[in-house]
Amino acid sequence: MAEKKVIAVVGATGAQGGGLARAILADVGGEFAVRALTRNAGSDAARQLAAEGAEVVEADISDQWSATKAFDGAYGAFLVTNFWEHMSPEKEKQDVATMARAAKTAGLSHVVWSTLDDTREHIPLHDERMPTLLGSYKVPHFDAKAEADQVFTDAGVPTTFLRTTFYWENLLGPLAPRRGEDGRLVLALAMGDSPLAGIASEDIGRTAYGIFKRGAGLVGQTVSIAGEHLTGTQMADQLGAGLGEDVVYAPVPFDALRAQPFPGAVEMGNMFQFYAQVPQFNAVRDLDAVRELNPQLQTFQQWVNAHKDSFAA
């Protein structure tokens, strides 16, 4: 039997990387093996991956030597960054450049880079519909990732650009439905009547696995993904069906979200305004094409039904 090709997975204990690691491990007869990269090999999530058959390696993506060593001998790598750890677009771009250099040095055959759209292509910096942030961005965590795409091309790294979108898991945390004064659950989103392109984080990893299985044909290509495009009202209706009670949708004005006191509120307001006012974002996310790469792609209703016990009472 041929030796399996190793995919090094950055963020293997996180949402996207974890989804990919589990997809590889579940495909027992497949051609790939997983090398799970983590900053803490002793964490519960890392130990669980090891117990399921992953090779677990400690690595720091901010350190080129560490990243190169972690990629050494691998066929490919899945690369992702966590902007919200530091909220610095400049650091994000530095980390991506470090990973790209490491990927080139290690001679990887296929990299899948988890990226996002450049909002400034649709809402330029001079556009006063939303504030410009840090002098150079409309939605920093989108725009910095989009800028970093070029790093892989310039370095000559064979890369597929996987453009992600809103995680439905946000509805289990900061955007969870909350009870109104009348006792009904309220889903509050700054989307107006526009459809939101959402996806289960597990499906980002599964789709990345589909890209690796497709192989060289997707090198140099951009794959934009979603699980469904749904309005706030549709999401509320499907949440209600899954939870067995009424859920109502309350559209939040963009400026009201930007005015909230939590860190990143202005950026979140800009992000939702981009989602709501730029129809091209949804248009390039062809659900049938995503399903070809990931036949297990979940609908929102399927995701709600699978997670209904995780919603607060």
ZADO-183298 format. One record per residue (C-alpha): residue in three letters; x, y, z; residue number from 0. Coordinates in pm, 1 decimal. Layout:
// residues N
[site 'ALA'; [X; Y; Z]; NUM];
...
This chain:
// residues 313
[site 'MET'; [0.0; 0.0; 0.0]; 0];
[site 'ALA'; [132.6; 343.5; -97.5]; 1];
[site 'GLU'; [239.9; 575.4; 182.0]; 2];
[site 'LYS'; [-18.4; 843.0; 250.7]; 3];
[site 'LYS'; [47.5; 1204.1; 156.7]; 4];
[site 'VAL'; [68.8; 1426.6; 461.5]; 5];
[site 'ILE'; [-134.4; 1745.8; 490.9]; 6];
[site 'ALA'; [-6.7; 1982.6; 758.8]; 7];
[site 'VAL'; [-306.1; 2158.8; 911.5]; 8];
[site 'VAL'; [-254.5; 2496.6; 1078.5]; 9];
[site 'GLY'; [-515.1; 2560.6; 1348.5]; 10];
[site 'ALA'; [-600.1; 2191.5; 1369.6]; 11];
[site 'THR'; [-762.4; 2239.6; 1710.5]; 12];
[site 'GLY'; [-973.0; 2530.3; 1583.6]; 13];
[site 'ALA'; [-1291.0; 2554.8; 1379.7]; 14];
[site 'GLN'; [-1169.3; 2539.4; 1019.9]; 15];
[site 'GLY'; [-853.4; 2333.9; 1069.3]; 16];
[site 'GLY'; [-1036.4; 2099.0; 1302.9]; 17];
[site 'GLY'; [-1297.0; 2035.1; 1036.0]; 18];
[site 'LEU'; [-1026.1; 1943.9; 785.6]; 19];
[site 'ALA'; [-837.8; 1724.0; 1032.8]; 20];
[site 'ARG'; [-1155.0; 1531.3; 1114.7]; 21];
[site 'ALA'; [-1243.2; 1496.4; 745.3]; 22];
[site 'ILE'; [-902.8; 1342.1; 670.1]; 23];
[site 'LEU'; [-920.9; 1110.4; 971.5]; 24];
[site 'ALA'; [-1272.7; 999.4; 877.5]; 25];
[site 'ASP'; [-1157.8; 898.3; 528.4]; 26];
[site 'VAL'; [-976.7; 587.5; 648.4]; 27];
[site 'GLY'; [-908.4; 453.1; 299.5]; 28];
[site 'GLY'; [-811.6; 790.7; 155.4]; 29];
[site 'GLU'; [-475.8; 897.7; 18.0]; 30];
[site 'PHE'; [-401.0; 1159.2; 283.9]; 31];
[site 'ALA'; [-282.9; 1165.6; 644.3]; 32];
[site 'VAL'; [-306.8; 1461.1; 880.7]; 33];
[site 'ARG'; [-29.0; 1641.1; 1064.7]; 34];
[site 'ALA'; [-208.8; 1859.0; 1317.4]; 35];
[site 'LEU'; [-18.9; 2178.7; 1396.0]; 36];
[site 'THR'; [-92.6; 2345.1; 1727.2]; 37];
[site 'ARG'; [78.3; 2573.6; 1974.7]; 38];
[site 'ASN'; [-10.2; 2334.3; 2257.5]; 39];
[site 'ALA'; [17.5; 1962.3; 2190.8]; 40];
[site 'GLY'; [-101.3; 1896.6; 2545.3]; 41];
[site 'SER'; [-443.9; 2058.4; 2500.8]; 42];
[site 'ASP'; [-754.3; 1841.8; 2520.6]; 43];
[site 'ALA'; [-832.2; 1903.9; 2152.6]; 44];
[site 'ALA'; [-478.6; 1810.2; 2044.4]; 45];
[site 'ARG'; [-480.5; 1494.0; 2253.8]; 46];
[site 'GLN'; [-816.9; 1398.8; 2103.6]; 47];
[site 'LEU'; [-676.8; 1434.8; 1750.5]; 48];
[site 'ALA'; [-375.5; 1223.0; 1846.8]; 49];
[site 'ALA'; [-605.6; 955.9; 1988.1]; 50];
[site 'GLU'; [-793.0; 950.0; 1655.5]; 51];
[site 'GLY'; [-472.6; 893.1; 1460.2]; 52];
[site 'ALA'; [-334.1; 1238.3; 1380.6]; 53];
[site 'GLU'; [32.8; 1325.3; 1401.6]; 54];
[site 'VAL'; [36.6; 1622.4; 1640.9]; 55];
[site 'VAL'; [319.7; 1875.3; 1609.3]; 56];
[site 'GLU'; [376.8; 2196.3; 1804.3]; 57];
[site 'ALA'; [441.3; 2491.1; 1573.3]; 58];
[site 'ASP'; [439.0; 2870.8; 1572.4]; 59];
[site 'ILE'; [325.5; 3022.3; 1242.4]; 60];
[site 'SER'; [490.0; 3353.4; 1337.2]; 61];
[site 'ASP'; [831.2; 3183.4; 1334.7]; 62];
[site 'GLN'; [963.7; 3081.5; 992.6]; 63];
[site 'TRP'; [1196.3; 2813.7; 1129.5]; 64];
[site 'SER'; [916.1; 2657.4; 1332.7]; 65];
[site 'ALA'; [672.6; 2666.2; 1041.1]; 66];
[site 'THR'; [926.2; 2525.5; 793.0]; 67];
[site 'LYS'; [1009.4; 2239.8; 1027.9]; 68];
[site 'ALA'; [636.8; 2165.6; 1072.2]; 69];
[site 'PHE'; [583.5; 2157.5; 693.9]; 70];
[site 'ASP'; [893.4; 1947.4; 619.0]; 71];
[site 'GLY'; [811.5; 1626.5; 433.7]; 72];
[site 'ALA'; [444.4; 1712.6; 390.7]; 73];
[site 'TYR'; [263.5; 1702.8; 56.7]; 74];
[site 'GLY'; [47.7; 2005.1; 134.4]; 75];
[site 'ALA'; [-76.6; 2240.8; 401.5]; 76];
[site 'PHE'; [-393.7; 2416.3; 507.1]; 77];
[site 'LEU'; [-316.0; 2768.2; 625.9]; 78];
[site 'VAL'; [-538.2; 2991.0; 836.3]; 79];
[site 'THR'; [-485.9; 3289.5; 1066.5]; 80];
[site 'ASN'; [-682.7; 3414.9; 1365.2]; 81];
[site 'PHE'; [-714.0; 3790.9; 1328.2]; 82];
[site 'TRP'; [-915.4; 3821.8; 1648.2]; 83];
[site 'GLU'; [-624.2; 3713.9; 1868.2]; 84];
[site 'HIS'; [-443.4; 4041.0; 1800.4]; 85];
[site 'MET'; [-677.5; 4244.9; 1573.0]; 86];
[site 'SER'; [-379.4; 4369.9; 1373.6]; 87];
[site 'PRO'; [-398.3; 4348.4; 993.2]; 88];
[site 'GLU'; [-25.2; 4416.5; 972.7]; 89];
[site 'LYS'; [56.8; 4121.9; 1199.5]; 90];
[site 'GLU'; [-182.0; 3905.7; 1003.1]; 91];
[site 'LYS'; [-1.8; 3988.1; 679.1]; 92];
[site 'GLN'; [335.3; 3923.0; 843.5]; 93];
[site 'ASP'; [222.3; 3579.8; 963.6]; 94];
[site 'VAL'; [92.6; 3491.1; 618.0]; 95];
[site 'ALA'; [423.2; 3596.1; 459.7]; 96];
[site 'THR'; [607.5; 3378.7; 711.7]; 97];
[site 'MET'; [390.3; 3077.9; 629.4]; 98];
[site 'ALA'; [430.2; 3135.4; 255.1]; 99];
[site 'ARG'; [809.6; 3145.7; 284.8]; 100];
[site 'ALA'; [801.7; 2830.5; 495.8]; 101];
[site 'ALA'; [576.4; 2655.7; 242.9]; 102];
[site 'LYS'; [815.7; 2749.7; -39.0]; 103];
[site 'THR'; [1121.6; 2634.4; 156.1]; 104];
[site 'ALA'; [955.5; 2304.7; 246.0]; 105];
[site 'GLY'; [861.5; 2247.3; -117.7]; 106];
[site 'LEU'; [491.2; 2187.9; -58.4]; 107];
[site 'SER'; [296.1; 2065.0; -361.7]; 108];
[site 'HIS'; [-40.5; 2218.6; -269.3]; 109];
[site 'VAL'; [-140.9; 2485.3; -20.3]; 110];
[site 'VAL'; [-499.3; 2577.0; 61.3]; 111];
[site 'TRP'; [-507.5; 2928.7; 208.9]; 112];
[site 'SER'; [-821.1; 3030.0; 399.2]; 113];
[site 'THR'; [-884.8; 3384.9; 286.3]; 114];
[site 'LEU'; [-1161.4; 3640.7; 234.9]; 115];
[site 'ASP'; [-1276.7; 3894.3; -22.8]; 116];
[site 'ASP'; [-1124.3; 4241.7; -51.2]; 117];
[site 'THR'; [-1412.1; 4469.2; 47.9]; 118];
[site 'ARG'; [-1238.6; 4772.8; -105.6]; 119];
[site 'GLU'; [-1295.9; 4637.4; -455.9]; 120];
[site 'HIS'; [-1666.9; 4708.1; -398.9]; 121];
[site 'ILE'; [-1661.7; 4982.8; -134.9]; 122];
[site 'PRO'; [-1350.0; 5197.9; -196.9]; 123];
[site 'LEU'; [-1176.0; 5381.2; 84.0]; 124];
[site 'HIS'; [-1329.8; 5712.0; -29.0]; 125];
[site 'ASP'; [-1683.2; 5564.4; -12.8]; 126];
[site 'GLU'; [-1854.8; 5731.2; 282.3]; 127];
[site 'ARG'; [-2120.2; 5461.7; 327.0]; 128];
[site 'MET'; [-1895.1; 5317.3; 597.0]; 129];
[site 'PRO'; [-1593.0; 5449.5; 787.6]; 130];
[site 'THR'; [-1238.7; 5372.7; 675.0]; 131];
[site 'LEU'; [-1043.7; 5193.1; 950.0]; 132];
[site 'LEU'; [-673.2; 5217.5; 1034.1]; 133];
[site 'GLY'; [-631.4; 5444.7; 733.2]; 134];
[site 'SER'; [-625.2; 5161.2; 479.5]; 135];
[site 'TYR'; [-918.4; 4924.6; 526.8]; 136];
[site 'LYS'; [-1295.4; 4900.3; 526.5]; 137];
[site 'VAL'; [-1308.5; 4555.3; 693.6]; 138];
[site 'PRO'; [-953.4; 4488.6; 814.8]; 139];
[site 'HIS'; [-983.4; 4113.6; 872.4]; 140];
[site 'PHE'; [-1118.2; 4070.2; 519.0]; 141];
[site 'ASP'; [-889.4; 4313.1; 342.5]; 142];
[site 'ALA'; [-563.9; 4199.9; 507.5]; 143];
[site 'LYS'; [-628.5; 3837.5; 411.7]; 144];
[site 'ALA'; [-713.4; 3941.4; 56.3]; 145];
[site 'GLU'; [-391.9; 4145.7; 30.9]; 146];
[site 'ALA'; [-196.0; 3845.6; 157.0]; 147];
[site 'ASP'; [-315.0; 3631.0; -135.3]; 148];
[site 'GLN'; [-49.3; 3790.7; -354.0]; 149];
[site 'VAL'; [226.7; 3672.1; -120.9]; 150];
[site 'PHE'; [169.5; 3310.9; -226.1]; 151];
[site 'THR'; [167.1; 3399.4; -594.2]; 152];
[site 'ASP'; [484.7; 3606.5; -563.6]; 153];
[site 'ALA'; [658.8; 3326.6; -372.4]; 154];
[site 'GLY'; [562.9; 3069.6; -634.3]; 155];
[site 'VAL'; [371.7; 2854.9; -385.3]; 156];
[site 'PRO'; [109.2; 2631.1; -556.1]; 157];
[site 'THR'; [-200.0; 2764.0; -380.7]; 158];
[site 'THR'; [-577.5; 2739.8; -389.8]; 159];
[site 'PHE'; [-747.1; 3046.1; -240.0]; 160];
[site 'LEU'; [-1042.9; 2932.3; -28.3]; 161];
[site 'ARG'; [-1267.5; 3232.8; 35.1]; 162];
[site 'THR'; [-1480.8; 3164.8; 340.9]; 163];
[site 'THR'; [-1774.8; 3348.0; 496.2]; 164];
[site 'PHE'; [-1989.6; 3390.1; 808.7]; 165];
[site 'TYR'; [-1985.7; 3089.0; 1047.0]; 166];
[site 'TRP'; [-2325.0; 2979.0; 1168.3]; 167];
[site 'GLU'; [-2148.5; 2893.4; 1496.2]; 168];
[site 'ASN'; [-2157.6; 3267.3; 1570.9]; 169];
[site 'LEU'; [-2525.1; 3208.7; 1650.8]; 170];
[site 'LEU'; [-2417.4; 2990.9; 1944.8]; 171];
[site 'GLY'; [-2206.5; 3271.8; 2089.6]; 172];
[site 'PRO'; [-2209.2; 3651.3; 2053.1]; 173];
[site 'LEU'; [-2495.9; 3655.2; 1801.6]; 174];
[site 'ALA'; [-2713.7; 3396.9; 1973.5]; 175];
[site 'PRO'; [-3089.8; 3458.3; 1972.8]; 176];
[site 'ARG'; [-3200.3; 3627.1; 2296.7]; 177];
[site 'ARG'; [-3535.8; 3639.3; 2470.5]; 178];
[site 'GLY'; [-3732.9; 3956.4; 2430.4]; 179];
[site 'GLU'; [-3960.0; 4108.9; 2693.4]; 180];
[site 'ASP'; [-4250.0; 3907.4; 2553.4]; 181];
[site 'GLY'; [-4057.8; 3582.2; 2605.1]; 182];
[site 'ARG'; [-3999.6; 3514.2; 2236.9]; 183];
[site 'LEU'; [-3652.6; 3448.1; 2100.1]; 184];
[site 'VAL'; [-3514.7; 3730.3; 1886.2]; 185];
[site 'LEU'; [-3246.1; 3687.3; 1619.8]; 186];
[site 'ALA'; [-3082.3; 4029.2; 1581.3]; 187];
[site 'LEU'; [-2856.1; 4075.0; 1278.3]; 188];
[site 'ALA'; [-2740.1; 4381.3; 1086.2]; 189];
[site 'MET'; [-2851.3; 4242.7; 748.3]; 190];
[site 'GLY'; [-3170.6; 4431.6; 666.5]; 191];
[site 'ASP'; [-3364.3; 4217.5; 417.8]; 192];
[site 'SER'; [-3052.6; 4091.3; 238.7]; 193];
[site 'PRO'; [-2950.8; 3723.7; 231.8]; 194];
[site 'LEU'; [-2644.6; 3628.0; 435.7]; 195];
[site 'ALA'; [-2399.3; 3374.4; 295.4]; 196];
[site 'GLY'; [-2336.3; 3141.8; 589.0]; 197];
[site 'ILE'; [-2171.3; 2806.2; 645.4]; 198];
[site 'ALA'; [-2101.9; 2553.4; 918.2]; 199];
[site 'SER'; [-1734.8; 2581.1; 1014.8]; 200];
[site 'GLU'; [-1701.9; 2202.6; 983.0]; 201];
[site 'ASP'; [-1792.8; 2237.9; 616.3]; 202];
[site 'ILE'; [-1505.5; 2478.3; 553.7]; 203];
[site 'GLY'; [-1266.2; 2199.8; 652.9]; 204];
[site 'ARG'; [-1457.1; 1939.3; 452.3]; 205];
[site 'THR'; [-1449.1; 2161.3; 144.8]; 206];
[site 'ALA'; [-1076.2; 2218.5; 190.9]; 207];
[site 'TYR'; [-1037.6; 1839.9; 191.4]; 208];
[site 'GLY'; [-1231.6; 1823.5; -133.5]; 209];
[site 'ILE'; [-986.6; 2074.3; -280.7]; 210];
[site 'PHE'; [-687.4; 1862.6; -178.2]; 211];
[site 'LYS'; [-853.2; 1555.0; -330.2]; 212];
[site 'ARG'; [-918.8; 1744.7; -653.7]; 213];
[site 'GLY'; [-550.0; 1830.2; -662.5]; 214];
[site 'ALA'; [-344.6; 2031.4; -908.5]; 215];
[site 'GLY'; [-645.5; 2137.1; -1115.0]; 216];
[site 'LEU'; [-739.8; 2386.9; -845.3]; 217];
[site 'VAL'; [-392.0; 2531.8; -795.2]; 218];
[site 'GLY'; [-403.6; 2902.4; -872.9]; 219];
[site 'GLN'; [-783.3; 2904.6; -849.1]; 220];
[site 'THR'; [-1012.9; 3089.8; -609.0]; 221];
[site 'VAL'; [-1292.3; 2883.0; -452.3]; 222];
[site 'SER'; [-1560.4; 3095.5; -281.8]; 223];
[site 'ILE'; [-1786.0; 2901.6; -47.3]; 224];
[site 'ALA'; [-2110.1; 2911.6; 149.8]; 225];
[site 'GLY'; [-2362.4; 2659.1; 275.6]; 226];
[site 'GLU'; [-2673.6; 2867.0; 207.5]; 227];
[site 'HIS'; [-2782.7; 3223.5; 132.9]; 228];
[site 'LEU'; [-3065.0; 3311.7; 373.8]; 229];
[site 'THR'; [-3235.4; 3630.0; 490.4]; 230];
[site 'GLY'; [-3266.3; 3702.0; 860.5]; 231];
[site 'THR'; [-3635.7; 3612.6; 844.6]; 232];
[site 'GLN'; [-3558.6; 3277.8; 680.5]; 233];
[site 'MET'; [-3293.2; 3204.6; 940.4]; 234];
[site 'ALA'; [-3532.3; 3293.3; 1223.3]; 235];
[site 'ASP'; [-3802.6; 3068.1; 1075.6]; 236];
[site 'GLN'; [-3562.1; 2775.5; 1046.9]; 237];
[site 'LEU'; [-3426.8; 2834.7; 1397.8]; 238];
[site 'GLY'; [-3784.7; 2828.2; 1520.9]; 239];
[site 'ALA'; [-3854.0; 2501.8; 1340.2]; 240];
[site 'GLY'; [-3544.8; 2343.4; 1492.2]; 241];
[site 'LEU'; [-3596.6; 2476.9; 1843.4]; 242];
[site 'GLY'; [-3969.9; 2417.0; 1849.3]; 243];
[site 'GLU'; [-4071.6; 2774.5; 1929.6]; 244];
[site 'ASP'; [-4119.2; 3108.9; 1760.0]; 245];
[site 'VAL'; [-3806.0; 3302.6; 1669.5]; 246];
[site 'VAL'; [-3843.3; 3653.7; 1528.8]; 247];
[site 'TYR'; [-3588.4; 3845.2; 1324.1]; 248];
[site 'ALA'; [-3491.8; 4198.5; 1428.5]; 249];
[site 'PRO'; [-3280.4; 4388.8; 1173.1]; 250];
[site 'VAL'; [-3013.1; 4599.9; 1345.4]; 251];
[site 'PRO'; [-2902.3; 4927.2; 1180.5]; 252];
[site 'PHE'; [-2536.9; 4919.2; 1076.0]; 253];
[site 'ASP'; [-2459.8; 5234.5; 1274.0]; 254];
[site 'ALA'; [-2622.1; 5084.6; 1583.7]; 255];
[site 'LEU'; [-2386.8; 4786.6; 1562.5]; 256];
[site 'ARG'; [-2088.3; 5013.9; 1504.2]; 257];
[site 'ALA'; [-2184.7; 5210.0; 1817.3]; 258];
[site 'GLN'; [-2170.1; 4906.8; 2047.5]; 259];
[site 'PRO'; [-1900.7; 4920.1; 2318.9]; 260];
[site 'PHE'; [-1718.2; 4592.1; 2245.8]; 261];
[site 'PRO'; [-1379.8; 4586.3; 2066.7]; 262];
[site 'GLY'; [-1422.0; 4542.1; 1695.1]; 263];
[site 'ALA'; [-1780.2; 4672.9; 1687.0]; 264];
[site 'VAL'; [-1707.6; 4923.6; 1408.7]; 265];
[site 'GLU'; [-1541.9; 4652.8; 1202.0]; 266];
[site 'MET'; [-1838.8; 4419.7; 1261.8]; 267];
[site 'GLY'; [-2077.8; 4691.9; 1148.8]; 268];
[site 'ASN'; [-1875.1; 4742.3; 833.7]; 269];
[site 'MET'; [-1860.5; 4366.8; 771.3]; 270];
[site 'PHE'; [-2236.0; 4320.6; 791.9]; 271];
[site 'GLN'; [-2293.2; 4626.9; 575.3]; 272];
[site 'PHE'; [-2060.5; 4471.5; 316.2]; 273];
[site 'TYR'; [-2250.3; 4140.8; 335.8]; 274];
[site 'ALA'; [-2582.0; 4322.0; 298.0]; 275];
[site 'GLN'; [-2497.7; 4577.1; 29.6]; 276];
[site 'VAL'; [-2260.2; 4389.6; -204.3]; 277];
[site 'PRO'; [-2460.2; 4124.7; -392.1]; 278];
[site 'GLN'; [-2147.5; 4003.3; -574.1]; 279];
[site 'PHE'; [-2031.1; 3844.4; -246.1]; 280];
[site 'ASN'; [-2315.7; 3592.6; -263.6]; 281];
[site 'ALA'; [-2314.3; 3568.2; -643.1]; 282];
[site 'VAL'; [-1966.8; 3411.8; -657.7]; 283];
[site 'ARG'; [-2060.4; 3153.5; -393.7]; 284];
[site 'ASP'; [-2214.4; 2880.0; -609.6]; 285];
[site 'LEU'; [-2364.9; 2625.1; -371.4]; 286];
[site 'ASP'; [-2371.9; 2351.3; -633.9]; 287];
[site 'ALA'; [-2000.3; 2396.9; -699.0]; 288];
[site 'VAL'; [-1928.9; 2383.8; -325.3]; 289];
[site 'ARG'; [-2136.1; 2065.9; -295.1]; 290];
[site 'GLU'; [-1928.9; 1902.0; -570.1]; 291];
[site 'LEU'; [-1622.3; 1946.5; -350.5]; 292];
[site 'ASN'; [-1807.7; 1865.1; -28.6]; 293];
[site 'PRO'; [-2106.5; 1633.6; -80.5]; 294];
[site 'GLN'; [-2181.2; 1653.9; 295.0]; 295];
[site 'LEU'; [-2241.2; 2031.1; 277.8]; 296];
[site 'GLN'; [-2504.8; 2114.2; 540.2]; 297];
[site 'THR'; [-2805.8; 2336.2; 497.4]; 298];
[site 'PHE'; [-2880.5; 2582.7; 774.1]; 299];
[site 'GLN'; [-3175.2; 2372.2; 888.9]; 300];
[site 'GLN'; [-2955.0; 2063.7; 913.9]; 301];
[site 'TRP'; [-2699.7; 2259.9; 1112.8]; 302];
[site 'VAL'; [-2966.8; 2398.2; 1348.8]; 303];
[site 'ASN'; [-3114.1; 2053.1; 1404.2]; 304];
[site 'ALA'; [-2769.3; 1912.7; 1487.0]; 305];
[site 'HIS'; [-2694.4; 2193.1; 1734.5]; 306];
[site 'LYS'; [-3033.0; 2267.0; 1889.7]; 307];
[site 'ASP'; [-2916.4; 2150.0; 2232.7]; 308];
[site 'SER'; [-2633.7; 2405.7; 2222.6]; 309];
[site 'PHE'; [-2867.0; 2705.0; 2202.2]; 310];
[site 'ALA'; [-2930.1; 2876.3; 2534.0]; 311];
[site 'ALA'; [-3272.8; 2805.8; 2682.5]; 312];
